Amino acid sequence: MKKLTLVFLVIFLLSVVLFNGCEKYTVADDINGLIKKNDLSVKMKVMDESNGFTIEKIYEGDNNYYLRIDVTDTYSLRGEAPIKPGVKYKLSFTLKNIDADPVICYSFWKKPITSLRHYVFRGENGNPPSSETQEFYDDWISFEEYFETHEKEDSFLLTLLSREGTFYIKEINIEQVP
């Protein structure tokens, strides 16, 4: 009986590890089109739209657009790329947050599953762009941070999560700096 219980426990744990995180993420062509500089070659993926959001592409010219994202439940966007140690980068976003809660995070990993460093993108006064201590803004605001990759890190993960509300994204950049 103990062996059977142990076997079921192992099967359960393996299924959680293998299937957890396998949500329906698809390549986010609209978001990837907003990445003007992408020195890490990050490919952004978005969780299935059935989770409660809509995206509208708003053109300012022939190929120049920004996105209006209306979230009724949750919005989840992520992208991953391999990294080499000792390289410096600048990460920047241009957003307009009407009344949503977009939180931008980036982290550094040692595969397969070890998170080594994790950061929340900082806005005005050191607060995240969605912080309760930072007001919503009707104008485009650019946020930027610098980071350097470290030894034993082999992956970079960029995520944007939001709950209910509306926000706009105009530009994303990940560029190597001297």
Secondary structure per residue as TSV (DSSP state, phi and psi in degrees):
chain	resnum	aa	ss	phi	psi
A	1	M	-	360.0	-41.1
A	2	K	H	-64.2	-38.0
A	3	K	H	-64.6	-42.7
A	4	L	H	-63.8	-42.4
A	5	T	H	-62.4	-43.6
A	6	L	H	-63.1	-41.3
A	7	V	H	-62.1	-45.7
A	8	F	H	-63.7	-38.2
A	9	L	H	-63.6	-44.3
A	10	V	H	-64.0	-43.8
A	11	I	H	-61.8	-43.3
A	12	F	H	-61.7	-48.2
A	13	L	H	-62.5	-40.8
A	14	L	H	-64.0	-40.9
A	15	S	H	-66.1	-36.8
A	16	V	H	-64.3	-46.3
A	17	V	H	-64.7	-43.7
A	18	L	H	-74.5	-36.3
A	19	F	H	-103.5	-17.2
A	20	N	T	-72.3	133.6
A	21	G	T	88.5	0.6
A	22	C	-	-96.0	34.5
A	23	E	-	-57.6	170.8
A	24	K	-	-82.0	81.7
A	25	Y	E	-95.9	136.2
A	26	T	E	-128.2	156.6
A	27	V	E	-57.4	132.8
A	28	A	-	-100.4	81.7
A	29	D	H	-57.9	-39.4
A	30	D	H	-61.8	-43.9
A	31	I	H	-68.7	-44.9
A	32	N	H	-60.7	-29.1
A	33	G	T	-69.6	-17.1
A	34	L	T	-86.9	-11.1
A	35	I	E	-81.4	106.0
A	36	K	E	-81.7	-38.9
A	37	K	E	-124.3	128.0
A	38	N	E	-142.2	68.5
A	39	D	T	-69.1	-12.2
A	40	L	T	-97.1	-5.7
A	41	S	-	56.6	41.9
A	42	V	-	-71.6	131.6
A	43	K	E	-107.6	116.2
A	44	M	E	-82.7	141.3
A	45	K	E	-127.3	145.0
A	46	V	E	-116.8	145.1
A	47	M	E	-69.4	148.6
A	48	D	-	-43.2	132.3
A	49	E	G	-62.5	-13.8
A	50	S	G	-67.5	-7.2
A	51	N	G	-80.4	2.2
A	52	G	T	105.2	52.3
A	53	F	E	-154.9	157.9
A	54	T	E	-130.8	150.5
A	55	I	E	-123.1	131.4
A	56	E	E	-120.2	127.7
A	57	K	E	-89.4	123.6
A	58	I	E	-115.8	118.6
A	59	Y	E	-88.1	138.6
A	60	E	S	-109.5	-6.9
A	61	G	S	-173.0	-163.8
A	62	D	S	-55.4	-62.5
A	63	N	S	-114.8	9.8
A	64	N	-	-99.3	117.5
A	65	Y	E	-143.6	167.5
A	66	Y	E	-134.1	168.9
A	67	L	E	-115.6	135.9
A	68	R	E	-100.8	124.0
A	69	I	E	-117.3	114.1
A	70	D	E	-102.3	118.5
A	71	V	E	-108.9	123.5
A	72	T	S	-103.6	-16.8
A	73	D	S	-134.7	-83.7
A	74	T	-	-141.5	154.1
A	75	Y	E	-131.9	130.1
A	76	S	E	-136.1	124.1
A	77	L	E	-130.9	137.0
A	78	R	E	-151.9	153.2
A	79	G	E	-147.6	146.5
A	80	E	E	-132.8	150.1
A	81	A	E	-152.4	149.1
A	82	P	E	-72.0	150.2
A	83	I	-	-133.3	161.1
A	84	K	-	-115.8	145.5
A	85	P	T	-70.4	152.0
A	86	G	T	81.2	17.6
A	87	V	-	-109.0	138.5
A	88	K	E	-102.3	141.4
A	89	Y	E	-136.3	158.1
A	90	K	E	-118.0	127.4
A	91	L	E	-109.9	128.3
A	92	S	E	-140.5	148.0
A	93	F	E	-131.5	142.5
A	94	T	E	-116.3	116.4
A	95	L	E	-129.4	159.4
A	96	K	E	-132.7	111.5
A	97	N	E	-102.2	104.0
A	98	I	S	-76.2	-58.4
A	99	D	S	-157.7	29.2
A	100	A	-	-100.9	-163.8
A	101	D	-	-139.3	57.3
A	102	P	-	-75.4	124.3
A	103	V	E	-114.8	124.5
A	104	I	E	-106.9	126.4
A	105	C	E	-128.1	152.5
A	106	Y	E	-140.7	147.1
A	107	S	E	-145.7	164.3
A	108	F	E	-123.2	135.8
A	109	W	E	-128.8	155.0
A	110	K	E	-115.2	114.0
A	111	K	T	-66.7	148.2
A	112	P	T	-90.3	-27.8
A	113	I	T	-142.1	20.9
A	114	T	E	-102.3	114.9
A	115	S	E	-82.9	126.1
A	116	L	E	-100.0	-39.0
A	117	R	E	-145.0	144.2
A	118	H	E	-142.3	133.0
A	119	Y	E	-134.3	146.2
A	120	V	E	-98.8	128.7
A	121	F	-	-58.4	133.6
A	122	R	-	-101.8	140.6
A	123	G	-	-109.4	-141.4
A	124	E	G	-61.7	142.0
A	125	N	G	55.4	26.1
A	126	G	G	77.4	5.9
A	127	N	-	-92.8	150.2
A	128	P	-	-59.8	153.8
A	129	P	T	-55.6	-19.1
A	130	S	T	-109.2	4.6
A	131	S	-	-58.3	146.6
A	132	E	T	-61.6	-24.0
A	133	T	T	-85.4	-1.3
A	134	Q	S	-117.9	127.9
A	135	E	-	-72.5	158.7
A	136	F	-	-67.8	157.3
A	137	Y	-	-136.2	137.4
A	138	D	S	-91.7	-5.0
A	139	D	S	-106.8	159.8
A	140	W	-	-69.6	131.7
A	141	I	E	-125.2	133.5
A	142	S	E	-103.0	131.7
A	143	F	E	-114.1	139.6
A	144	E	E	-145.4	147.9
A	145	E	E	-141.0	153.3
A	146	Y	E	-112.0	144.4
A	147	F	E	-148.3	159.6
A	148	E	E	-126.1	137.2
A	149	T	-	-76.8	149.2
A	150	H	-	-114.2	167.4
A	151	E	T	-59.2	151.0
A	152	K	T	71.1	0.7
A	153	E	-	-96.4	133.1
A	154	D	-	-125.4	-4.7
A	155	S	E	-142.8	147.5
A	156	F	E	-117.8	133.9
A	157	L	E	-125.6	127.1
A	158	L	E	-115.2	129.7
A	159	T	E	-133.1	149.4
A	160	L	E	-133.7	123.1
A	161	L	E	-123.8	144.4
A	162	S	E	-149.4	146.7
A	163	R	-	-97.9	-165.0
A	164	E	S	-52.8	137.7
A	165	G	E	139.4	-172.9
A	166	T	E	-123.6	135.1
A	167	F	E	-145.9	163.4
A	168	Y	E	-122.1	146.5
A	169	I	E	-123.3	130.6
A	170	K	E	-110.7	-37.3
A	171	E	E	-156.9	142.7
A	172	I	E	-130.4	136.8
A	173	N	E	-137.9	138.7
A	174	I	E	-131.9	101.8
A	175	E	E	-125.2	140.4
A	176	Q	E	-73.7	137.7
A	177	V	E	-122.3	153.4
A	178	P	-	-69.0	360.0
